[in-house]
Amino acid sequence: MLDPKKIEQIARQLHNAMPKGVKEFGDDVEKKLRTVLQSQLNKLDLVNREEFDVQTQVLLRTREKLAAMEQRLNELEARLAEADKKAQQAE
């Protein structure tokens, strides 16, 4: 969910950027802008920075675990290949 204060700030900036004639409608225009912004931004399915940072850390830990598992698998495969080679030589 987006921070309502940020949406209000954007709506205020848009309101201030409008021509004088439109601004004279006052708070009603700003409220409508805020409502439209909130609605449209919610449709974008955005995440806030905190959620993004948390998921980034989860992804980094997952990648680290995957790299460790790949390394361990390679070691086990090498040991198995070596054991197979010794078994074949013993025959």
Protein Blocks (a to p, Z undefined) as FASTA:
>chain_A
ZZfklmmmmmmmmmmmpcfklmmnommlmmmmmmmmmmmmmmnopacfklmmmmmmmmmm
mmmmmmmmmmmmmmmmmmmmmmmmmmmmmZZ
